[in-house]
Amino acid sequence: MSDFDLDLQTAEGELDEPEPGGQVVLGVLDGTTDPEAWIEHVENDDVLVLNIEGELNELAAGFAREVRDLGGELMHFRGFLVVSPPGREIDSDRLG
């Protein structure tokens, strides 16, 4: 076997810092916000908690499919729409 000259401290210093996760964005889903704005939040790794004011299917039609196509999740919970970005699962196990 050959010897490797590996300096782990130097290598660790060269690693990029992980990008911080997104933020939790509270909003109102009432049709006044451009659906692209919600999609942009999901693409930026944000979790959306949107108070639904109106017919959910109509209000989410402009972004729900694209969020799912990106790998995100949507869940209706007690008058809110929770939207998570790809890689962040919505855990509903404790809802009973």
Biotite code that builds the C-alpha atoms (Angstrom):
import biotite.structure as struc

atoms = struc.array([
    struc.Atom([0.000, 0.000, 0.000], chain_id="A", res_id=1, res_name="MET", atom_name="CA", element="C"),
    struc.Atom([1.166, 3.495, -0.696], chain_id="A", res_id=2, res_name="SER", atom_name="CA", element="C"),
    struc.Atom([1.192, 6.234, 1.888], chain_id="A", res_id=3, res_name="ASP", atom_name="CA", element="C"),
    struc.Atom([-1.173, 9.123, 1.398], chain_id="A", res_id=4, res_name="PHE", atom_name="CA", element="C"),
    struc.Atom([-0.180, 12.592, 2.466], chain_id="A", res_id=5, res_name="ASP", atom_name="CA", element="C"),
    struc.Atom([-3.622, 13.760, 3.475], chain_id="A", res_id=6, res_name="LEU", atom_name="CA", element="C"),
    struc.Atom([-3.998, 16.829, 5.661], chain_id="A", res_id=7, res_name="ASP", atom_name="CA", element="C"),
    struc.Atom([-7.559, 16.623, 6.942], chain_id="A", res_id=8, res_name="LEU", atom_name="CA", element="C"),
    struc.Atom([-7.447, 20.010, 8.659], chain_id="A", res_id=9, res_name="GLN", atom_name="CA", element="C"),
    struc.Atom([-6.514, 21.738, 5.425], chain_id="A", res_id=10, res_name="THR", atom_name="CA", element="C"),
    struc.Atom([-9.080, 19.734, 3.475], chain_id="A", res_id=11, res_name="ALA", atom_name="CA", element="C"),
    struc.Atom([-11.777, 20.619, 6.000], chain_id="A", res_id=12, res_name="GLU", atom_name="CA", element="C"),
    struc.Atom([-10.924, 24.300, 5.644], chain_id="A", res_id=13, res_name="GLY", atom_name="CA", element="C"),
    struc.Atom([-11.388, 24.053, 1.875], chain_id="A", res_id=14, res_name="GLU", atom_name="CA", element="C"),
    struc.Atom([-14.895, 22.636, 2.100], chain_id="A", res_id=15, res_name="LEU", atom_name="CA", element="C"),
    struc.Atom([-17.711, 24.980, 1.276], chain_id="A", res_id=16, res_name="ASP", atom_name="CA", element="C"),
    struc.Atom([-19.915, 25.865, 4.193], chain_id="A", res_id=17, res_name="GLU", atom_name="CA", element="C"),
    struc.Atom([-23.305, 24.239, 3.777], chain_id="A", res_id=18, res_name="PRO", atom_name="CA", element="C"),
    struc.Atom([-25.886, 26.668, 2.620], chain_id="A", res_id=19, res_name="GLU", atom_name="CA", element="C"),
    struc.Atom([-28.326, 27.443, 5.393], chain_id="A", res_id=20, res_name="PRO", atom_name="CA", element="C"),
    struc.Atom([-31.788, 25.992, 4.957], chain_id="A", res_id=21, res_name="GLY", atom_name="CA", element="C"),
    struc.Atom([-34.572, 28.230, 3.882], chain_id="A", res_id=22, res_name="GLY", atom_name="CA", element="C"),
    struc.Atom([-36.902, 30.073, 6.146], chain_id="A", res_id=23, res_name="GLN", atom_name="CA", element="C"),
    struc.Atom([-40.497, 29.543, 7.194], chain_id="A", res_id=24, res_name="VAL", atom_name="CA", element="C"),
    struc.Atom([-42.671, 32.021, 5.332], chain_id="A", res_id=25, res_name="VAL", atom_name="CA", element="C"),
    struc.Atom([-46.110, 32.906, 6.687], chain_id="A", res_id=26, res_name="LEU", atom_name="CA", element="C"),
    struc.Atom([-48.561, 34.307, 4.201], chain_id="A", res_id=27, res_name="GLY", atom_name="CA", element="C"),
    struc.Atom([-52.127, 34.544, 3.010], chain_id="A", res_id=28, res_name="VAL", atom_name="CA", element="C"),
    struc.Atom([-53.324, 32.535, 0.039], chain_id="A", res_id=29, res_name="LEU", atom_name="CA", element="C"),
    struc.Atom([-56.067, 34.740, -1.354], chain_id="A", res_id=30, res_name="ASP", atom_name="CA", element="C"),
    struc.Atom([-55.151, 35.122, -5.015], chain_id="A", res_id=31, res_name="GLY", atom_name="CA", element="C"),
    struc.Atom([-53.378, 38.463, -4.670], chain_id="A", res_id=32, res_name="THR", atom_name="CA", element="C"),
    struc.Atom([-49.849, 37.005, -4.736], chain_id="A", res_id=33, res_name="THR", atom_name="CA", element="C"),
    struc.Atom([-48.423, 35.916, -8.082], chain_id="A", res_id=34, res_name="ASP", atom_name="CA", element="C"),
    struc.Atom([-48.105, 32.094, -8.073], chain_id="A", res_id=35, res_name="PRO", atom_name="CA", element="C"),
    struc.Atom([-44.524, 32.480, -9.332], chain_id="A", res_id=36, res_name="GLU", atom_name="CA", element="C"),
    struc.Atom([-43.646, 34.121, -6.011], chain_id="A", res_id=37, res_name="ALA", atom_name="CA", element="C"),
    struc.Atom([-44.712, 30.978, -4.132], chain_id="A", res_id=38, res_name="TRP", atom_name="CA", element="C"),
    struc.Atom([-42.740, 28.789, -6.547], chain_id="A", res_id=39, res_name="ILE", atom_name="CA", element="C"),
    struc.Atom([-39.686, 30.994, -6.078], chain_id="A", res_id=40, res_name="GLU", atom_name="CA", element="C"),
    struc.Atom([-39.901, 30.542, -2.299], chain_id="A", res_id=41, res_name="HIS", atom_name="CA", element="C"),
    struc.Atom([-39.989, 26.760, -2.715], chain_id="A", res_id=42, res_name="VAL", atom_name="CA", element="C"),
    struc.Atom([-37.016, 26.900, -5.081], chain_id="A", res_id=43, res_name="GLU", atom_name="CA", element="C"),
    struc.Atom([-35.172, 28.891, -2.392], chain_id="A", res_id=44, res_name="ASN", atom_name="CA", element="C"),
    struc.Atom([-35.790, 26.060, 0.111], chain_id="A", res_id=45, res_name="ASP", atom_name="CA", element="C"),
    struc.Atom([-38.454, 27.960, 2.064], chain_id="A", res_id=46, res_name="ASP", atom_name="CA", element="C"),
    struc.Atom([-41.390, 26.315, 3.823], chain_id="A", res_id=47, res_name="VAL", atom_name="CA", element="C"),
    struc.Atom([-44.685, 28.139, 3.255], chain_id="A", res_id=48, res_name="LEU", atom_name="CA", element="C"),
    struc.Atom([-47.531, 28.265, 5.765], chain_id="A", res_id=49, res_name="VAL", atom_name="CA", element="C"),
    struc.Atom([-50.373, 29.986, 3.961], chain_id="A", res_id=50, res_name="LEU", atom_name="CA", element="C"),
    struc.Atom([-53.717, 30.953, 5.498], chain_id="A", res_id=51, res_name="ASN", atom_name="CA", element="C"),
    struc.Atom([-56.340, 29.965, 2.933], chain_id="A", res_id=52, res_name="ILE", atom_name="CA", element="C"),
    struc.Atom([-58.906, 32.642, 2.161], chain_id="A", res_id=53, res_name="GLU", atom_name="CA", element="C"),
    struc.Atom([-61.131, 31.230, -0.542], chain_id="A", res_id=54, res_name="GLY", atom_name="CA", element="C"),
    struc.Atom([-61.348, 28.034, -2.580], chain_id="A", res_id=55, res_name="GLU", atom_name="CA", element="C"),
    struc.Atom([-58.098, 26.121, -2.088], chain_id="A", res_id=56, res_name="LEU", atom_name="CA", element="C"),
    struc.Atom([-58.117, 24.322, -5.444], chain_id="A", res_id=57, res_name="ASN", atom_name="CA", element="C"),
    struc.Atom([-58.565, 27.572, -7.355], chain_id="A", res_id=58, res_name="GLU", atom_name="CA", element="C"),
    struc.Atom([-56.020, 29.482, -5.282], chain_id="A", res_id=59, res_name="LEU", atom_name="CA", element="C"),
    struc.Atom([-53.308, 26.811, -5.491], chain_id="A", res_id=60, res_name="ALA", atom_name="CA", element="C"),
    struc.Atom([-53.873, 25.912, -9.146], chain_id="A", res_id=61, res_name="ALA", atom_name="CA", element="C"),
    struc.Atom([-51.180, 28.311, -10.328], chain_id="A", res_id=62, res_name="GLY", atom_name="CA", element="C"),
    struc.Atom([-48.343, 26.708, -8.368], chain_id="A", res_id=63, res_name="PHE", atom_name="CA", element="C"),
    struc.Atom([-49.309, 23.318, -6.861], chain_id="A", res_id=64, res_name="ALA", atom_name="CA", element="C"),
    struc.Atom([-48.384, 21.178, -9.858], chain_id="A", res_id=65, res_name="ARG", atom_name="CA", element="C"),
    struc.Atom([-45.054, 22.912, -10.338], chain_id="A", res_id=66, res_name="GLU", atom_name="CA", element="C"),
    struc.Atom([-44.195, 22.528, -6.640], chain_id="A", res_id=67, res_name="VAL", atom_name="CA", element="C"),
    struc.Atom([-44.925, 18.803, -6.899], chain_id="A", res_id=68, res_name="ARG", atom_name="CA", element="C"),
    struc.Atom([-42.914, 18.550, -10.128], chain_id="A", res_id=69, res_name="ASP", atom_name="CA", element="C"),
    struc.Atom([-39.983, 20.142, -8.287], chain_id="A", res_id=70, res_name="LEU", atom_name="CA", element="C"),
    struc.Atom([-40.289, 17.442, -5.615], chain_id="A", res_id=71, res_name="GLY", atom_name="CA", element="C"),
    struc.Atom([-42.008, 19.581, -2.990], chain_id="A", res_id=72, res_name="GLY", atom_name="CA", element="C"),
    struc.Atom([-45.048, 18.668, -0.927], chain_id="A", res_id=73, res_name="GLU", atom_name="CA", element="C"),
    struc.Atom([-48.355, 20.390, -0.188], chain_id="A", res_id=74, res_name="LEU", atom_name="CA", element="C"),
    struc.Atom([-50.688, 19.619, 2.694], chain_id="A", res_id=75, res_name="MET", atom_name="CA", element="C"),
    struc.Atom([-53.973, 21.235, 3.743], chain_id="A", res_id=76, res_name="HIS", atom_name="CA", element="C"),
    struc.Atom([-54.108, 21.530, 7.525], chain_id="A", res_id=77, res_name="PHE", atom_name="CA", element="C"),
    struc.Atom([-56.757, 23.394, 9.541], chain_id="A", res_id=78, res_name="ARG", atom_name="CA", element="C"),
    struc.Atom([-57.319, 26.270, 7.164], chain_id="A", res_id=79, res_name="GLY", atom_name="CA", element="C"),
    struc.Atom([-53.679, 26.468, 6.119], chain_id="A", res_id=80, res_name="PHE", atom_name="CA", element="C"),
    struc.Atom([-51.739, 25.177, 3.155], chain_id="A", res_id=81, res_name="LEU", atom_name="CA", element="C"),
    struc.Atom([-48.286, 23.947, 4.167], chain_id="A", res_id=82, res_name="VAL", atom_name="CA", element="C"),
    struc.Atom([-45.822, 23.788, 1.287], chain_id="A", res_id=83, res_name="VAL", atom_name="CA", element="C"),
    struc.Atom([-42.385, 22.242, 1.660], chain_id="A", res_id=84, res_name="SER", atom_name="CA", element="C"),
    struc.Atom([-39.449, 22.337, -0.734], chain_id="A", res_id=85, res_name="PRO", atom_name="CA", element="C"),
    struc.Atom([-37.824, 19.254, -2.264], chain_id="A", res_id=86, res_name="PRO", atom_name="CA", element="C"),
    struc.Atom([-36.092, 17.101, 0.323], chain_id="A", res_id=87, res_name="GLY", atom_name="CA", element="C"),
    struc.Atom([-38.161, 18.356, 3.228], chain_id="A", res_id=88, res_name="ARG", atom_name="CA", element="C"),
    struc.Atom([-40.985, 15.965, 4.061], chain_id="A", res_id=89, res_name="GLU", atom_name="CA", element="C"),
    struc.Atom([-44.138, 17.116, 5.812], chain_id="A", res_id=90, res_name="ILE", atom_name="CA", element="C"),
    struc.Atom([-44.556, 14.757, 8.770], chain_id="A", res_id=91, res_name="ASP", atom_name="CA", element="C"),
    struc.Atom([-48.232, 14.283, 9.621], chain_id="A", res_id=92, res_name="SER", atom_name="CA", element="C"),
    struc.Atom([-47.815, 11.183, 11.805], chain_id="A", res_id=93, res_name="ASP", atom_name="CA", element="C"),
    struc.Atom([-48.841, 12.999, 15.003], chain_id="A", res_id=94, res_name="ARG", atom_name="CA", element="C"),
    struc.Atom([-52.144, 14.201, 13.628], chain_id="A", res_id=95, res_name="LEU", atom_name="CA", element="C"),
    struc.Atom([-53.801, 10.921, 14.600], chain_id="A", res_id=96, res_name="GLY", atom_name="CA", element="C"),
])
